Amino acid sequence: AQSVTQLDSHVSVSEGTPVLLRCNYSSSYSPSLFWYVQHPNKGLQLLLKYTSAATLVKGINGFEAEFKKSETSFHLTKPSAHMSDAAEYFCVVSDQGGRRALTFGSGTRLQVQP
Amino acid sequence: DTGVSQNPRHKITKRGQNVTFRCDPISEHNRLYWYRQTLGQGPEFLTYFQNEAQLEKSRLLSDRFSAERPKGSFSTLEIQRTEQGDSAMYLCASSFEGSGTEAFFGQGTRLTVV
């Protein structure tokens, strides 16, 4: 069975400081992992994805994530937060190399203080 | 715009009525997913199609819910005898079949049952 745990429901950072959003997953084998972002009243947008190639994945808007199989983690980071990064972030897993439907975490709300 | 399109965007209905939502996926995508999202939660998987075949259905999906994808193009999601607990955002997504392909989401249909 596949599942995702997002360890923080809310994260608050100051503009210009690093962002860390934590995600642990459970998967039978060969997971594909994604981070999606949802701004208020907007649709879900893909930030980045891991599909068994490089373990460090770079996405849009300066975000990146590292796949660590030994820790079953896929944490999302950004060196310097911007006000426009304030949104809800979802970690997502798809088992069997991405052939299963996506399973979402419960989300982390990122607040960016000026 | 060639993204995923959902109609209507908003629906208010009285308890006990039937409602139907439509999703038009990105034209070359053969996979189509339905998710439900309530306030403060991540999207919850309902069902998905590959072409016209319904390949997976969540155990959480009651028999009041039915989805179709005739001819493997657009899809409809019907809820019969709506209940207040059905109030949620219903999201549709589409993707290519294959390992690690990301899903593209529509803006959703917000259902309010009064």
Contacts between the chains, C-beta under 8 A, distances in Angstrom:
chain1	res1	chain2	res2	distance
A	32	B	99	6.8
A	32	B	100	4.0
A	34	B	102	6.2
A	36	B	105	7.9
A	42	B	107	7.7
A	43	B	105	5.0
A	43	B	106	6.3
A	43	B	107	4.8
A	43	B	108	7.0
A	44	B	43	7.4
A	44	B	91	7.2
A	44	B	93	7.8
A	44	B	105	4.1
A	45	B	105	7.9
A	46	B	102	4.8
A	46	B	104	7.7
A	49	B	100	6.2
A	49	B	102	5.5
A	50	B	100	7.7
A	51	B	99	6.2
A	51	B	100	2.9
A	52	B	99	7.8
A	52	B	100	7.3
A	90	B	42	5.3
A	90	B	43	7.4
A	94	B	100	7.4
A	97	B	99	4.1
A	97	B	100	6.5
A	98	B	98	7.0
A	98	B	99	4.6
A	98	B	100	3.8
A	98	B	101	6.3
A	99	B	97	8.0
A	99	B	98	7.9
A	99	B	99	6.7
A	100	B	56	7.5
A	101	B	33	5.9
A	101	B	45	5.1
A	101	B	48	4.8
A	101	B	56	5.6
A	102	B	33	7.1
A	102	B	45	7.0
A	102	B	93	7.8
A	102	B	103	5.9
A	103	B	45	6.4
A	104	B	35	7.7
A	104	B	42	3.6
A	104	B	43	4.8
A	104	B	44	7.4
A	104	B	45	7.8
A	105	B	42	5.4
A	106	B	41	6.1
A	106	B	42	4.9
A	107	B	40	7.7
A	107	B	41	7.2
A	107	B	42	4.9
